Amino acid sequence: MRLCQKALAKPEQSWPTPLPPPLTIEQNNQIKKLRQPLAEFARQHDMAQELLVRKKVLQDLVTSQQLPDSLHGWRREQLGQLLLAQLNP
């Protein structure tokens, strides 16, 4: 109780940013859909799919409907348009 009172006494600007809401069922389905071309790309290039794109990047892509800044370098060049095309057929 004291801890809550102490925290609430601080200015709102110092509060931590709230966690984003959980993904909807539709957004989770979109992520599953995005994994299909990634699996194919990984198979063609003899790579582990886990090395291509982190789940957080896919979540950011699905929620913003644009390539996140965290997808950069060769991943953005090789996979960016592939992911966008899959997201917006």
Secondary structure as UniProt FT lines:
FT   HELIX           2..9
FT   HELIX           12..14
FT   HELIX           25..44
FT   TURN            45..46
FT   HELIX           49..51
FT   HELIX           55..64
FT   TURN            69..70
FT   HELIX           74..87
//
